[in-house]
Amino acid sequence: METKNIFKNKTLVKILKLIFQEKEVGKPGLSLSELSKKTGIERHRLAGMLEVLAVLGLIAFFEIGMSKVVAPTETLVKMRSFLKY
């Protein structure tokens, strides 16, 4: 899935906008239930979408060079080895 295709998906854009809006307000994070209520998306569907966004973030972290900006943690390194297979 290309990045431009992600932004064509209105549901994913809605999720990302809501997450960034919450960050601007200063709240540390949202639970899956809160995000589900605010977006109107079922929890199990929302969990799958967030998983895809997390994996894409990890790919960007390791493959595009973001690792120069952020120090990788043990969890991120484990996820990288998982993504290789």
N, CA, C and O atoms as a GROMACS GRO file, in nm:
protein
  340
    1MET      N    1   0.084  -0.117   0.000
    1MET     CA    2   0.000   0.000   0.000
    1MET      C    3   0.089   0.124   0.000
    1MET      O    4   0.175   0.138   0.087
    2GLU      N    5   0.070   0.210  -0.095
    2GLU     CA    6   0.149   0.332  -0.104
    2GLU      C    7   0.093   0.437  -0.008
    2GLU      O    8  -0.024   0.434   0.030
    3THR      N    9   0.179   0.530   0.028
    3THR     CA   10   0.138   0.634   0.122
    3THR      C   11   0.022   0.717   0.068
    3THR      O   12  -0.069   0.751   0.142
    4LYS      N   13   0.026   0.749  -0.061
    4LYS     CA   14  -0.082   0.831  -0.116
    4LYS      C   15  -0.216   0.758  -0.110
    4LYS      O   16  -0.321   0.822  -0.101
    5ASN      N   17  -0.214   0.625  -0.116
    5ASN     CA   18  -0.339   0.548  -0.104
    5ASN      C   19  -0.394   0.552   0.038
    5ASN      O   20  -0.516   0.544   0.058
    6ILE      N   21  -0.307   0.563   0.135
    6ILE     CA   22  -0.352   0.572   0.274
    6ILE      C   23  -0.434   0.699   0.294
    6ILE      O   24  -0.538   0.697   0.360
    7PHE      N   25  -0.388   0.808   0.236
    7PHE     CA   26  -0.456   0.935   0.255
    7PHE      C   27  -0.582   0.948   0.171
    7PHE      O   28  -0.659   1.042   0.189
    8LYS      N   29  -0.604   0.856   0.078
    8LYS     CA   30  -0.729   0.853   0.004
    8LYS      C   31  -0.838   0.785   0.085
    8LYS      O   32  -0.957   0.807   0.062
    9ASN      N   33  -0.798   0.702   0.181
    9ASN     CA   34  -0.893   0.631   0.266
    9ASN      C   35  -0.942   0.729   0.374
    9ASN      O   36  -0.867   0.766   0.464
   10LYS      N   37  -1.067   0.769   0.364
   10LYS     CA   38  -1.123   0.870   0.454
   10LYS      C   39  -1.124   0.824   0.599
   10LYS      O   40  -1.110   0.905   0.691
   11THR      N   41  -1.142   0.694   0.621
   11THR     CA   42  -1.147   0.642   0.757
   11THR      C   43  -1.011   0.655   0.824
   11THR      O   44  -1.002   0.697   0.940
   12LEU      N   45  -0.904   0.619   0.753
   12LEU     CA   46  -0.770   0.630   0.811
   12LEU      C   47  -0.733   0.776   0.836
   12LEU      O   48  -0.670   0.809   0.936
   13VAL      N   49  -0.772   0.863   0.745
   13VAL     CA   50  -0.745   1.006   0.763
   13VAL      C   51  -0.819   1.057   0.886
   13VAL      O   52  -0.766   1.139   0.961
   14LYS      N   53  -0.941   1.011   0.906
   14LYS     CA   54  -1.020   1.051   1.023
   14LYS      C   55  -0.951   1.009   1.153
   14LYS      O   56  -0.945   1.085   1.249
   15ILE      N   57  -0.898   0.886   1.154
   15ILE     CA   58  -0.826   0.836   1.273
   15ILE      C   59  -0.702   0.920   1.299
   15ILE      O   60  -0.678   0.963   1.411
   16LEU      N   61  -0.622   0.943   1.194
   16LEU     CA   62  -0.499   1.020   1.211
   16LEU      C   63  -0.527   1.163   1.257
   16LEU      O   64  -0.456   1.214   1.343
   17LYS      N   65  -0.628   1.227   1.200
   17LYS     CA   66  -0.663   1.363   1.240
   17LYS      C   67  -0.702   1.369   1.387
   17LYS      O   68  -0.661   1.459   1.460
   18LEU      N   69  -0.781   1.271   1.430
   18LEU     CA   70  -0.825   1.268   1.569
   18LEU      C   71  -0.707   1.248   1.664
   18LEU      O   72  -0.700   1.312   1.769
   19ILE      N   73  -0.615   1.161   1.627
   19ILE     CA   74  -0.497   1.137   1.711
   19ILE      C   75  -0.413   1.264   1.722
   19ILE      O   76  -0.368   1.300   1.831
   20PHE      N   77  -0.391   1.333   1.610
   20PHE     CA   78  -0.312   1.456   1.613
   20PHE      C   79  -0.385   1.569   1.686
   20PHE      O   80  -0.320   1.650   1.752
   21GLN      N   81  -0.517   1.575   1.676
   21GLN     CA   82  -0.593   1.676   1.751
   21GLN      C   83  -0.579   1.653   1.901
   21GLN      O   84  -0.562   1.748   1.977
   22GLU      N   85  -0.585   1.528   1.942
   22GLU     CA   86  -0.569   1.496   2.084
   22GLU      C   87  -0.429   1.532   2.132
   22GLU      O   88  -0.412   1.576   2.246
   23LYS      N   89  -0.331   1.514   2.046
   23LYS     CA   90  -0.193   1.548   2.083
   23LYS      C   91  -0.180   1.699   2.102
   23LYS      O   92  -0.111   1.743   2.194
   24GLU      N   93  -0.245   1.778   2.017
   24GLU     CA   94  -0.239   1.923   2.028
   24GLU      C   95  -0.305   1.973   2.156
   24GLU      O   96  -0.262   2.073   2.214
   25VAL      N   97  -0.408   1.904   2.200
   25VAL     CA   98  -0.478   1.941   2.324
   25VAL      C   99  -0.388   1.915   2.445
   25VAL      O  100  -0.404   1.979   2.549
   26GLY      N  101  -0.296   1.823   2.431
   26GLY     CA  102  -0.203   1.795   2.538
   26GLY      C  103  -0.231   1.668   2.613
   26GLY      O  104  -0.166   1.638   2.713
   27LYS      N  105  -0.329   1.592   2.566
   27LYS     CA  106  -0.360   1.466   2.633
   27LYS      C  107  -0.255   1.361   2.591
   27LYS      O  108  -0.212   1.359   2.476
   28PRO      N  109  -0.215   1.274   2.684
   28PRO     CA  110  -0.110   1.178   2.651
   28PRO      C  111  -0.151   1.066   2.555
   28PRO      O  112  -0.064   1.006   2.492
   29GLY      N  113  -0.278   1.038   2.542
   29GLY     CA  114  -0.318   0.930   2.452
   29GLY      C  115  -0.466   0.899   2.464
   29GLY      O  116  -0.536   0.952   2.550
   30LEU      N  117  -0.511   0.811   2.378
   30LEU     CA  118  -0.650   0.768   2.376
   30LEU      C  119  -0.657   0.617   2.394
   30LEU      O  120  -0.570   0.545   2.345
   31SER      N  121  -0.758   0.571   2.463
   31SER     CA  122  -0.780   0.427   2.468
   31SER      C  123  -0.853   0.387   2.340
   31SER      O  124  -0.908   0.471   2.269
   32LEU      N  125  -0.854   0.259   2.312
   32LEU     CA  126  -0.923   0.209   2.194
   32LEU      C  127  -1.072   0.240   2.202
   32LEU      O  128  -1.134   0.271   2.101
   33SER      N  129  -1.129   0.230   2.321
   33SER     CA  130  -1.271   0.260   2.340
   33SER      C  131  -1.302   0.406   2.311
   33SER      O  132  -1.401   0.437   2.244
   34GLU      N  133  -1.218   0.496   2.362
   34GLU     CA  134  -1.239   0.639   2.338
   34GLU      C  135  -1.229   0.672   2.190
   34GLU      O  136  -1.310   0.747   2.136
   35LEU      N  137  -1.128   0.616   2.125
   35LEU     CA  138  -1.109   0.640   1.982
   35LEU      C  139  -1.226   0.584   1.902
   35LEU      O  140  -1.269   0.644   1.803
   36SER      N  141  -1.277   0.470   1.945
   36SER     CA  142  -1.391   0.409   1.878
   36SER      C  143  -1.516   0.497   1.890
   36SER      O  144  -1.589   0.515   1.793
   37LYS      N  145  -1.538   0.553   2.008
   37LYS     CA  146  -1.654   0.640   2.029
   37LYS      C  147  -1.644   0.768   1.945
   37LYS      O  148  -1.743   0.813   1.888
   38LYS      N  149  -1.524   0.825   1.939
   38LYS     CA  150  -1.507   0.952   1.867
   38LYS      C  151  -1.511   0.936   1.716
   38LYS      O  152  -1.554   1.027   1.645
   39THR      N  153  -1.466   0.821   1.665
   39THR     CA  154  -1.465   0.800   1.520
   39THR      C  155  -1.590   0.729   1.470
   39THR      O  156  -1.624   0.739   1.352
   40GLY      N  157  -1.658   0.657   1.559
   40GLY     CA  158  -1.776   0.581   1.518
   40GLY      C  159  -1.741   0.451   1.448
   40GLY      O  160  -1.825   0.394   1.378
   41ILE      N  161  -1.619   0.404   1.465
   41ILE     CA  162  -1.573   0.280   1.402
   41ILE      C  163  -1.575   0.169   1.507
   41ILE      O  164  -1.539   0.192   1.622
   42GLU      N  165  -1.617   0.050   1.467
   42GLU     CA  166  -1.621  -0.063   1.560
   42GLU      C  167  -1.480  -0.092   1.612
   42GLU      O  168  -1.381  -0.074   1.541
   43ARG      N  169  -1.472  -0.136   1.738
   43ARG     CA  170  -1.343  -0.156   1.804
   43ARG      C  171  -1.254  -0.257   1.733
   43ARG      O  172  -1.135  -0.233   1.717
   44HIS      N  173  -1.311  -0.370   1.690
   44HIS     CA  174  -1.226  -0.473   1.627
   44HIS      C  175  -1.173  -0.425   1.492
   44HIS      O  176  -1.060  -0.457   1.455
   45ARG      N  177  -1.253  -0.349   1.419
   45ARG     CA  178  -1.209  -0.294   1.291
   45ARG      C  179  -1.103  -0.185   1.314
   45ARG      O  180  -1.003  -0.177   1.243
   46LEU      N  181  -1.127  -0.104   1.415
   46LEU     CA  182  -1.033   0.002   1.450
   46LEU      C  183  -0.899  -0.055   1.494
   46LEU      O  184  -0.794  -0.002   1.459
   47ALA      N  185  -0.901  -0.164   1.570
   47ALA     CA  186  -0.777  -0.227   1.615
   47ALA      C  187  -0.694  -0.275   1.496
   47ALA      O  188  -0.572  -0.260   1.496
   48GLY      N  189  -0.758  -0.332   1.396
   48GLY     CA  190  -0.687  -0.376   1.277
   48GLY      C  191  -0.625  -0.260   1.201
   48GLY      O  192  -0.512  -0.270   1.152
   49MET      N  193  -0.698  -0.150   1.191
   49MET     CA  194  -0.646  -0.032   1.121
   49MET      C  195  -0.526   0.026   1.195
   49MET      O  196  -0.428   0.066   1.133
   50LEU      N  197  -0.534   0.031   1.327
   50LEU     CA  198  -0.424   0.084   1.405
   50LEU      C  199  -0.301  -0.006   1.395
   50LEU      O  200  -0.188   0.042   1.396
   51GLU      N  201  -0.324  -0.136   1.386
   51GLU     CA  202  -0.213  -0.229   1.369
   51GLU      C  203  -0.140  -0.203   1.237
   51GLU      O  204  -0.017  -0.203   1.232
   52VAL      N  205  -0.217  -0.181   1.131
   52VAL     CA  206  -0.157  -0.151   1.000
   52VAL      C  207  -0.079  -0.020   1.007
   52VAL      O  208   0.032  -0.012   0.955
   53LEU      N  209  -0.135   0.081   1.070
   53LEU     CA  210  -0.066   0.209   1.083
   53LEU      C  211   0.063   0.194   1.165
   53LEU      O  212   0.164   0.258   1.134
   54ALA      N  213   0.060   0.111   1.268
   54ALA     CA  214   0.179   0.088   1.349
   54ALA      C  215   0.288   0.019   1.269
   54ALA      O  216   0.404   0.057   1.277
   55VAL      N  217   0.251  -0.082   1.190
   55VAL     CA  218   0.349  -0.153   1.108
   55VAL      C  219   0.408  -0.058   1.004
   55VAL      O  220   0.529  -0.061   0.981
   56LEU      N  221   0.325   0.025   0.941
   56LEU     CA  222   0.376   0.121   0.844
   56LEU      C  223   0.471   0.220   0.911
   56LEU      O  224   0.571   0.262   0.851
   57GLY      N  225   0.440   0.257   1.033
   57GLY     CA  226   0.529   0.345   1.108
   57GLY      C  227   0.663   0.280   1.136
   57GLY      O  228   0.766   0.346   1.129
   58LEU      N  229   0.662   0.151   1.169
   58LEU     CA  230   0.786   0.080   1.193
   58LEU      C  231   0.868   0.065   1.066
   58LEU      O  232   0.990   0.076   1.069
   59ILE      N  233   0.800   0.041   0.954
   59ILE     CA  234   0.871   0.032   0.827
   59ILE      C  235   0.938   0.165   0.796
   59ILE      O  236   1.054   0.168   0.755
   60ALA      N  237   0.866   0.275   0.816
   60ALA     CA  238   0.924   0.407   0.794
   60ALA      C  239   1.041   0.432   0.887
   60ALA      O  240   1.142   0.490   0.848
   61PHE      N  241   1.028   0.387   1.011
   61PHE     CA  242   1.132   0.406   1.111
   61PHE      C  243   1.262   0.340   1.069
   61PHE      O  244   1.369   0.400   1.078
   62PHE      N  245   1.253   0.215   1.022
   62PHE     CA  246   1.374   0.140   0.991
   62PHE      C  247   1.422   0.156   0.846
   62PHE      O  248   1.542   0.151   0.821
   63GLU      N  249   1.332   0.175   0.754
   63GLU     CA  250   1.370   0.176   0.613
   63GLU      C  251   1.395   0.315   0.556
   63GLU      O  252   1.470   0.328   0.460
   64ILE      N  253   1.333   0.417   0.611
   64ILE     CA  254   1.346   0.550   0.552
   64ILE      C  255   1.449   0.634   0.627
   64ILE      O  256   1.483   0.743   0.582
   65GLY      N  257   1.497   0.586   0.737
   65GLY     CA  258   1.603   0.658   0.806
   65GLY      C  259   1.559   0.734   0.929
   65GLY      O  260   1.636   0.815   0.981
   66MET      N  261   1.438   0.711   0.976
   66MET     CA  262   1.393   0.780   1.096
   66MET      C  263   1.470   0.733   1.219
   66MET      O  264   1.466   0.798   1.323
   67SER      N  265   1.540   0.619   1.206
   67SER     CA  266   1.615   0.569   1.321
   67SER      C  267   1.728   0.665   1.359
   67SER      O  268   1.783   0.655   1.468
   68LYS      N  269   1.763   0.758   1.269
   68LYS     CA  270   1.864   0.858   1.302
   68LYS      C  271   1.808   0.961   1.400
   68LYS      O  272   1.883   1.023   1.475
   69VAL      N  273   1.677   0.978   1.398
   69VAL     CA  274   1.612   1.079   1.481
   69VAL      C  275   1.572   1.023   1.617
   69VAL      O  276   1.585   1.090   1.719
   70VAL      N  277   1.522   0.899   1.618
   70VAL     CA  278   1.470   0.837   1.739
   70VAL      C  279   1.550   0.711   1.769
   70VAL      O  280   1.575   0.630   1.680
   71ALA      N  281   1.590   0.696   1.894
   71ALA     CA  282   1.665   0.576   1.932
   71ALA      C  283   1.572   0.456   1.936
   71ALA      O  284   1.466   0.462   1.998
   72PRO      N  285   1.610   0.346   1.870
   72PRO     CA  286   1.524   0.227   1.871
   72PRO      C  287   1.522   0.162   2.009
   72PRO      O  288   1.625   0.152   2.076
   73THR      N  289   1.406   0.118   2.050
   73THR     CA  290   1.392   0.046   2.176
   73THR      C  291   1.396  -0.103   2.149
   73THR      O  292   1.395  -0.147   2.034
   74GLU      N  293   1.401  -0.181   2.254
   74GLU     CA  294   1.405  -0.326   2.240
   74GLU      C  295   1.280  -0.378   2.170
   74GLU      O  296   1.288  -0.470   2.088
   75THR      N  297   1.166  -0.320   2.200
   75THR     CA  298   1.041  -0.362   2.137
   75THR      C  299   1.043  -0.335   1.987
   75THR      O  300   0.998  -0.419   1.909
   76LEU      N  301   1.094  -0.220   1.946
   76LEU     CA  302   1.102  -0.188   1.803
   76LEU      C  303   1.196  -0.282   1.730
   76LEU      O  304   1.169  -0.321   1.616
   77VAL      N  305   1.306  -0.318   1.793
   77VAL     CA  306   1.401  -0.410   1.730
   77VAL      C  307   1.337  -0.548   1.714
   77VAL      O  308   1.357  -0.613   1.612
   78LYS      N  309   1.261  -0.592   1.814
   78LYS     CA  310   1.191  -0.721   1.803
   78LYS      C  311   1.089  -0.717   1.689
   78LYS      O  312   1.077  -0.813   1.614
   79MET      N  313   1.017  -0.605   1.677
   79MET     CA  314   0.918  -0.592   1.570
   79MET      C  315   0.986  -0.592   1.434
   79MET      O  316   0.931  -0.646   1.338
   80ARG      N  317   1.103  -0.533   1.425
   80ARG     CA  318   1.176  -0.532   1.298
   80ARG      C  319   1.211  -0.674   1.256
   80ARG      O  320   1.194  -0.711   1.140
   81SER      N  321   1.259  -0.754   1.351
   81SER     CA  322   1.293  -0.892   1.317
   81SER      C  323   1.168  -0.971   1.280
   81SER      O  324   1.174  -1.061   1.196
   82PHE      N  325   1.056  -0.940   1.342
   82PHE     CA  326   0.929  -1.005   1.308
   82PHE      C  327   0.886  -0.970   1.166
   82PHE      O  328   0.835  -1.055   1.094
   83LEU      N  329   0.906  -0.843   1.127
   83LEU     CA  330   0.864  -0.798   0.994
   83LEU      C  331   0.949  -0.855   0.882
   83LEU      O  332   0.905  -0.858   0.767
   84LYS      N  333   1.070  -0.900   0.913
   84LYS     CA  334   1.157  -0.957   0.810
   84LYS      C  335   1.100  -1.086   0.755
   84LYS      O  336   1.124  -1.120   0.639
   85TYR      N  337   1.026  -1.159   0.836
   85TYR     CA  338   0.974  -1.290   0.795
   85TYR      C  339   0.835  -1.278   0.754
   85TYR      O  340   0.773  -1.377   0.716
   0.00000   0.00000   0.00000
